[in-house]
Amino acid sequence: MTGGVEMTPAFHPSKKAIDLTKKDVLSWVVRIVLAAVFLYAGIIKSTASEQFLVALAPFTFFPEPLLLPLSTWLPLGEILVGLLILIPKTHRLGAGLALGLLVVFMGVLGWALSQGIIVSCSCFGEDDAPSAWKMVLAILRDLFLAVAALWLIVRENLPPHAPPTTFPRNPIQP
């Protein structure tokens, strides 16, 4: 206090404001990473659609007439998902679509492993020798990305941190 007037700084960032900023920064980082993965995968597959078509062939539960449209439309869908995640008003929709695609990808790779079908997922255009270990790593990667997508979907619905508990002053003590 100075001259009976309490002096306060012009700007006092509250802890809550700082927490919100950190949460927003984390959200943007997650969005950029998730979008980059989908954009990169979609662009790589769309530029090598014949190679991707060959990679889809071992998944015998796809009827052969669906392989060509799938090899064309899936990369475009991945690009769309990546763009939706980047747009602030549609990022939750994009994250939801990403989550759906990731669940399908994990299911397809899990099914192939359970049937003894060892393939290269060609997720990012790589033409490596297929192995069960690489398929397991792809499933784990997709699980990590699915958790990130789920976090983006529900983060606005998460309860805020509980405020610190304050106790009323003892009326007996001055």
Phi, psi and chi 1 to 4 in degrees:
 res  aa     phi    psi   chi1   chi2   chi3   chi4
   1 MET       -  138.2  -78.2 -173.0   99.1      -
   2 THR  -129.4  118.3  -53.6      -      -      -
   3 GLY    59.2   35.2      -      -      -      -
   4 GLY    80.8   -1.5      -      -      -      -
   5 VAL  -114.0  129.4  177.3      -      -      -
   6 GLU   -78.0  128.7 -174.7  175.4  -31.2      -
   7 MET   -95.0  128.3  -60.1  -64.6  -71.2      -
   8 THR  -124.9  145.7   58.3      -      -      -
   9 PRO   -63.0  154.3  -13.8   21.8      -      -
  10 ALA   -64.5  -32.6      -      -      -      -
  11 PHE  -133.5  123.9  175.3   70.6      -      -
  12 HIS  -124.2   98.7 -110.5 -133.8      -      -
  13 PRO   -68.8  127.4   22.5  -28.6      -      -
  14 SER   -80.5  159.5   68.1      -      -      -
  15 LYS   -61.0  -38.2 -179.5  161.8  175.5   39.2
  16 LYS   -60.3  -42.5 -174.4  173.3 -176.3  176.9
  17 ALA   -62.6  -38.9      -      -      -      -
  18 ILE   -67.0  -42.9  -67.4  169.7      -      -
  19 ASP   -61.1  -42.3  -72.8  -16.0      -      -
  20 LEU   -62.8  -39.3  -71.6  175.6      -      -
  21 THR   -63.9  -43.9  -57.4      -      -      -
  22 LYS   -62.3  -40.7  -72.7  178.7 -175.0  176.0
  23 LYS   -64.4  -41.3 -170.8  176.2 -179.1 -177.1
  24 ASP   -66.7  -40.5  -70.3  -18.9      -      -
  25 VAL   -63.2  -44.8  168.2      -      -      -
  26 LEU   -61.6  -41.3  179.0   59.5      -      -
  27 SER   -60.3  -44.8  175.1      -      -      -
  28 TRP   -64.5  -39.8  -93.2  105.6      -      -
  29 VAL   -62.7  -46.3  168.5      -      -      -
  30 VAL   -63.0  -43.0  170.7      -      -      -
  31 ARG   -62.1  -44.0  -74.9  171.2   58.2 -168.6
  32 ILE   -65.4  -43.5  -71.3  169.6      -      -
  33 VAL   -63.8  -48.3  168.3      -      -      -
  34 LEU   -63.4  -44.7 -165.1   58.3      -      -
  35 ALA   -63.3  -41.8      -      -      -      -
  36 ALA   -61.6  -41.0      -      -      -      -
  37 VAL   -62.1  -47.0  167.9      -      -      -
  38 PHE   -69.8  -41.0  -86.5   88.7      -      -
  39 LEU   -63.2  -46.1  -73.2  168.7      -      -
  40 TYR   -62.6  -48.5 -179.8   74.2      -      -
  41 ALA   -61.4  -43.2      -      -      -      -
  42 GLY   -66.0  -41.8      -      -      -      -
  43 ILE   -66.5  -44.0  -70.0  167.9      -      -
  44 ILE   -61.5  -46.4  -70.1  -65.5      -      -
  45 LYS   -66.5  -37.8  -73.7  178.5 -162.9  147.8
  46 SER   -70.7  -27.2   67.2      -      -      -
  47 THR   -83.1  -13.8   58.7      -      -      -
  48 ALA  -131.8   53.3      -      -      -      -
  49 SER   -64.7  -31.6   58.3      -      -      -
  50 GLU   -66.5  -42.2  -72.2 -179.4   23.3      -
  51 GLN   -64.2  -39.6 -177.9 -177.0    8.6      -
  52 PHE   -67.1  -37.3 -176.5   53.3      -      -
  53 LEU   -59.9  -42.8  175.9   62.1      -      -
  54 VAL   -64.2  -37.5  169.9      -      -      -
  55 ALA   -67.8  -29.2      -      -      -      -
  56 LEU   -77.2  -24.8  -72.4  174.7      -      -
  57 ALA   -53.6  -41.0      -      -      -      -
  58 PRO   -65.6  -18.2  -22.1   32.5      -      -
  59 PHE   -78.6   89.4  -63.4  103.2      -      -
  60 THR   -68.8   -9.6   56.1      -      -      -
  61 PHE   -82.1   -8.0   60.6   84.7      -      -
  62 PHE   -85.9  123.5  -71.5  123.5      -      -
  63 PRO   -62.2  142.1  -17.2   26.1      -      -
  64 GLU   -54.6  -38.9 -168.0  171.5  -34.9      -
  65 PRO   -64.5  -18.6  -20.6   29.0      -      -
  66 LEU   -87.7  -14.2  -72.6 -179.0      -      -
  67 LEU   -63.7  -44.6  -69.4  178.7      -      -
  68 LEU   -65.3  -49.4 -177.7   59.1      -      -
  69 PRO   -61.7  -36.9  -18.2   25.8      -      -
  70 LEU   -64.6  -42.1 -175.2   63.7      -      -
  71 SER   -68.7  -18.9   70.5      -      -      -
  72 THR   -91.9  -46.8  -57.4      -      -      -
  73 TRP   -82.8  -30.5  -72.1  101.4      -      -
  74 LEU   -61.5  -46.9 -180.0   61.4      -      -
  75 PRO   -60.7  -39.2  -23.3   32.5      -      -
  76 LEU   -65.4  -37.3  -63.6  176.5      -      -
  77 GLY   -64.3  -39.4      -      -      -      -
  78 GLU   -65.0  -39.8  -71.5  176.1  -35.3      -
  79 ILE   -63.9  -43.8  -67.7  168.5      -      -
  80 LEU   -60.7  -43.7  176.3   64.1      -      -
  81 VAL   -60.0  -45.0  165.2      -      -      -
  82 GLY   -59.6  -42.3      -      -      -      -
  83 LEU   -67.3  -41.6  -67.8  173.6      -      -
  84 LEU   -61.7  -36.6  -72.5  171.5      -      -
  85 ILE   -66.1  -34.3  -69.0  169.4      -      -
  86 LEU   -75.1  -27.6  -71.9  176.7      -      -
  87 ILE   -80.0  121.8  -61.3  169.2      -      -
  88 PRO   -54.2  -41.6  -27.9   35.9      -      -
  89 LYS   -73.8  -17.6  -68.2 -172.3 -175.4  -95.2
  90 THR  -118.6    9.9   61.2      -      -      -
  91 HIS   -63.8  -33.0   78.5  -85.3      -      -
  92 ARG   -71.4  -37.9  -69.9  176.0   77.7 -173.0
  93 LEU   -62.0  -47.0  171.1   63.0      -      -
  94 GLY   -59.9  -41.6      -      -      -      -
  95 ALA   -64.9  -37.7      -      -      -      -
  96 GLY   -65.0  -43.2      -      -      -      -
  97 LEU   -65.8  -39.2  -67.0  171.4      -      -
  98 ALA   -61.5  -44.5      -      -      -      -
  99 LEU   -59.4  -44.6  178.8   60.4      -      -
 100 GLY   -60.2  -46.5      -      -      -      -
 101 LEU   -62.9  -41.6  -77.2  173.4      -      -
 102 LEU   -64.7  -38.2  -70.4  162.1      -      -
 103 VAL   -63.8  -41.9  167.7      -      -      -
 104 VAL   -63.6  -45.8  168.7      -      -      -
 105 PHE   -58.6  -45.8  -63.4  160.3      -      -
 106 MET   -64.1  -39.2  -71.1 -176.0  -70.2      -
 107 GLY   -64.1  -43.5      -      -      -      -
 108 VAL   -65.0  -45.8  167.1      -      -      -
 109 LEU   -66.5  -39.3  -72.3  172.8      -      -
 110 GLY   -63.5  -42.0      -      -      -      -
 111 TRP   -61.7  -46.3  173.9   84.6      -      -
 112 ALA   -59.8  -44.5      -      -      -      -
 113 LEU   -61.3  -42.3  -84.2  172.3      -      -
 114 SER   -66.6  -24.5   73.2      -      -      -
 115 GLN   -92.4    1.4  -59.5  -60.8  -50.1      -
 116 GLY    76.2   16.7      -      -      -      -
 117 ILE   -90.6  111.3  -59.2  170.8      -      -
 118 ILE  -104.7  115.1  -52.8  -58.0      -      -
 119 VAL  -133.9  164.0  -64.4      -      -      -
 120 SER   -90.0  125.7  173.3      -      -      -
 121 CYS   -68.5  -19.8   78.1      -      -      -
 122 SER    53.4   32.9  -65.5      -      -      -
 123 CYS   -61.3  -35.9  -59.3      -      -      -
 124 PHE  -124.2   28.9  -60.1  103.1      -      -
 125 GLY    78.6    2.4      -      -      -      -
 126 GLU   -70.5  149.0   68.3  -88.2   -5.2      -
 127 ASP  -120.2   49.7 -164.7   21.3      -      -
 128 ASP   -79.5  163.4  -62.8  -23.2      -      -
 129 ALA   -66.9  130.8      -      -      -      -
 130 PRO   -67.3  147.3   16.5  -20.2      -      -
 131 SER  -153.9  152.5   76.7      -      -      -
 132 ALA   -63.0  -37.8      -      -      -      -
 133 TRP   -62.4  -42.7  177.3 -115.5      -      -
 134 LYS   -64.8  -34.0  -71.2  177.6 -173.6  173.2
 135 MET   -67.8  -40.7  -68.9  173.9   73.2      -
 136 VAL   -63.7  -42.8  169.1      -      -      -
 137 LEU   -61.6  -38.6  -72.4  176.9      -      -
 138 ALA   -64.7  -39.3      -      -      -      -
 139 ILE   -64.9  -43.2  -69.0  170.6      -      -
 140 LEU   -64.3  -41.0  -68.8  174.1      -      -
 141 ARG   -60.8  -45.1  178.1 -159.4   59.6 -131.8
 142 ASP   -65.4  -34.0  -71.7   -9.6      -      -
 143 LEU   -65.0  -43.0 -179.6   60.5      -      -
 144 PHE   -61.0  -45.4  172.9   76.5      -      -
 145 LEU   -66.0  -34.9  -66.8  170.9      -      -
 146 ALA   -65.6  -39.8      -      -      -      -
 147 VAL   -63.0  -41.0  168.0      -      -      -
 148 ALA   -62.9  -43.5      -      -      -      -
 149 ALA   -64.1  -42.2      -      -      -      -
 150 LEU   -62.9  -40.2 -176.6   60.9      -      -
 151 TRP   -62.0  -40.8 -179.2   80.5      -      -
 152 LEU   -63.5  -35.3  -76.1  175.0      -      -
 153 ILE   -68.7  -43.3  -65.3  166.1      -      -
 154 VAL   -99.2   -5.2  -59.4      -      -      -
 155 ARG   -59.7  -34.9   89.6 -179.2 -123.6  -31.2
 156 GLU   -71.8  -20.8  -78.6   91.6   15.6      -
 157 ASN   -93.2   -2.9  -62.4  -31.1      -      -
 158 LEU   -72.1  141.1  -66.2  174.4      -      -
 159 PRO   -68.2  146.5   22.6  -29.9      -      -
 160 PRO   -68.7  165.6   22.9  -28.9      -      -
 161 HIS   -60.5  141.5  -65.1  -67.9      -      -
 162 ALA   -66.1  137.3      -      -      -      -
 163 PRO   -67.6  154.6   22.4  -28.8      -      -
 164 PRO   -63.7  144.2   16.9  -24.4      -      -
 165 THR   -72.7  130.4  -53.7      -      -      -
 166 THR  -120.4  142.5   57.5      -      -      -
 167 PHE  -108.0  143.3  -64.5   99.9      -      -
 168 PRO   -66.2  152.2   16.2  -21.5      -      -
 169 ARG   -64.9  148.3  -66.7  179.1  125.7 -166.6
 170 ASN   -70.5  119.7 -173.7  -15.6      -      -
 171 PRO   -66.8  -17.1   17.8  -23.7      -      -
 172 ILE   -79.2  -35.8  -60.8  172.0      -      -
 173 GLN   -87.0  139.0  -66.4 -179.7   -9.4      -
 174 PRO   -71.0      -   16.8  -19.0      -      -
